[in-house]
Each structure stands twice: as C-alpha cells, then as structure tokens.
C-alpha cells in the first residue's frame, strides 16, 4: 500500500466506547491518549432546532460527502431529525473513526461509527512541508480556520484533507449496510464540531492537534536555519 494512506482504521472497541452509557458522557473536547492513539471526546450537543448543521465551507464539504454517498435520502432525513432533536450522545473522535451512541425516538440506543481513512506518513510529510512554506497556512490553523487555499495547496501536494464521495464508511449496531439514520445523525452532529474546530478533521485523518503543531514548529525552525535565520515566506 502507498504511504499516502494508512492500512486500516482505528477500532473503537480499543478505546472503551462500546458501551452506550459511557458514550453518553463527554468532556467537551477533552483529549486523552490511551497509548494507541489520540482521542477527543465532545459532550453531547443541545438540539439544533432552527439552524443549519454547518456554516463553514469545510463543514458544508463534509456534509456534501455524506449526502453524495448515501443511497437513501430518506435515511439521512431521519438522521437530520435525530440530530436536531439532540439524540446524539457524546462524540468520540479518533484517527480514522468517529463514534457516538444515537437514540431513536423510542429511546433505543445504537452505537454508530463512521470511518475515514487516515493519511499515511508520506502524505503528512508533504502536507507539513506545504504548510510551513507559507506563514498564512499556519496562522489559519492556529485561528481554527481551514481556508480554501490551504486545502487547494494540500491537494496540489497530493493530499486530500476533505472527504469525497464514498470516503465516509458507516458502521452501526442497527446492522444497516448503508448510511442509516444513526450514522447520518452522527455525521450531521460532527459537522457542527468541524465548524468550530477543523483540527477535528485533522485528527480523523491521523494527527492530533498538539503533535501537528509541534511538527510544524520543528519544520519551521529547521527551514529558518537553512535560510540563514529567515522565517517562512508570506503568502
């Protein structure tokens, strides 16, 4: 396999998210590392009545990937309703996987996961080199922004940050083989998280925020030394 992508996904059972009760508790973005990889757990969000699930362009791109992939629009419609009603529990975000317990309107709880392939070492090297080449990219990430030119430059380096058609792979204990209302509700809820923090997407792709920023700092310093003390060029 190419080093652009990791071989396989992170599996939720290893992180203690298989129990419905434990998955309903979150720490609003608290990070922890169980030795197998970084995890952030976001507390259940309140109902989203009367508002869209995403306003940022990257959040909307996430939803487009979901809606262009799902074969049954009625399932997604039910998922939107569940998310709007606040029936999605705490969301666990890990490299390659997001997980939550979603409750139907009758109270039945289902564990739902959505998988997204992680970037491999080669892809991350190219992304980091691209990011330090322009100071504006690092500044945008520090401001919790993911401007189009950052994503376009990453794509130019052969790195797809945002998911495309077919990239969001659902798993649910309801045993549906396509996106069901529960995986749909999870994706709509994650769009709200992405709106606030694009590092959620980067964690799904395989890099925790602190590690990513540390790697950017190291590469920026090395580039400055090579340039004779100059910083990254503006752009």
SULSUL-V936888 format. One record per residue. N is the residue number from 0. RES is the residue in one letter. SS is DSSP state (H for helix, E for strand, - for the rest). Layout:
BEGIN
((N/RES/SS) (N/RES/SS))
END
This chain:
BEGIN
((0/X/-) (1/X/-) (2/X/-) (3/X/-) (4/X/E) (5/X/-) (6/X/-) (7/X/-) (8/X/-) (9/X/-) (10/X/-) (11/X/H) (12/X/H) (13/X/H) (14/X/H) (15/X/-) (16/X/-) (17/X/-) (18/X/-) (19/X/H) (20/X/H) (21/X/H) (22/X/H) (23/X/-) (24/X/-) (25/X/-) (26/X/-) (27/X/-) (28/X/-) (29/X/E) (30/X/E) (31/X/E) (32/X/E) (33/X/-) (34/X/-) (35/X/-) (36/X/-) (37/X/E) (38/X/E) (39/X/E) (40/X/E) (41/X/E) (42/X/-) (43/X/-) (44/X/-) (45/X/-) (46/X/-) (47/X/-) (48/X/-) (49/X/-) (50/X/-) (51/X/-) (52/X/-) (53/X/-) (54/X/-) (55/X/-) (56/X/H) (57/X/H) (58/X/H) (59/X/H) (60/X/H) (61/X/H) (62/X/H) (63/X/H) (64/X/H) (65/X/H) (66/X/H) (67/X/H) (68/X/H) (69/X/-) (70/X/-) (71/X/-) (72/X/H) (73/X/H) (74/X/H) (75/X/H) (76/X/H) (77/X/H) (78/X/H) (79/X/H) (80/X/H) (81/X/H) (82/X/H) (83/X/H) (84/X/-) (85/X/-) (86/X/-) (87/X/E) (88/X/-) (89/X/-) (90/X/E) (91/X/E) (92/X/E) (93/X/E) (94/X/-) (95/X/-) (96/X/E) (97/X/E) (98/X/E) (99/X/E) (100/X/E) (101/X/E) (102/X/E) (103/X/-) (104/X/-) (105/X/-) (106/X/-) (107/X/-) (108/X/E) (109/X/E) (110/X/E) (111/X/E) (112/X/E) (113/X/E) (114/X/E) (115/X/-) (116/X/-) (117/X/-) (118/X/E) (119/X/-) (120/X/H) (121/X/H) (122/X/H) (123/X/H) (124/X/H) (125/X/H) (126/X/H) (127/X/H) (128/X/H) (129/X/H) (130/X/H) (131/X/H) (132/X/H) (133/X/-) (134/X/H) (135/X/H) (136/X/H) (137/X/H) (138/X/H) (139/X/H) (140/X/H) (141/X/H) (142/X/-) (143/X/-) (144/X/-) (145/X/-) (146/X/-) (147/X/H) (148/X/H) (149/X/H) (150/X/H) (151/X/H) (152/X/H) (153/X/H) (154/X/H) (155/X/H) (156/X/-) (157/X/-) (158/X/-) (159/X/-) (160/X/-) (161/X/-) (162/X/-) (163/X/-) (164/X/-) (165/X/-) (166/X/-) (167/X/-) (168/X/E) (169/X/E) (170/X/E) (171/X/E) (172/X/-) (173/X/-) (174/X/-) (175/X/-) (176/X/-) (177/X/-) (178/X/-) (179/X/-) (180/X/H) (181/X/H) (182/X/H) (183/X/H) (184/X/H) (185/X/H) (186/X/H) (187/X/H) (188/X/H) (189/X/H) (190/X/H) (191/X/H) (192/X/H) (193/X/H) (194/X/H) (195/X/H) (196/X/-) (197/X/-) (198/X/H) (199/X/H) (200/X/H) (201/X/H) (202/X/H) (203/X/H) (204/X/-) (205/X/-) (206/X/-) (207/X/-) (208/X/H) (209/X/H) (210/X/H) (211/X/H) (212/X/H) (213/X/H) (214/X/H) (215/X/H) (216/X/H) (217/X/H) (218/X/H) (219/X/H) (220/X/H) (221/X/H) (222/X/H) (223/X/H) (224/X/H) (225/X/H) (226/X/-) (227/X/-) (228/X/-) (229/X/-) (230/X/-) (231/X/-) (232/X/-) (233/X/-) (234/X/-))
END
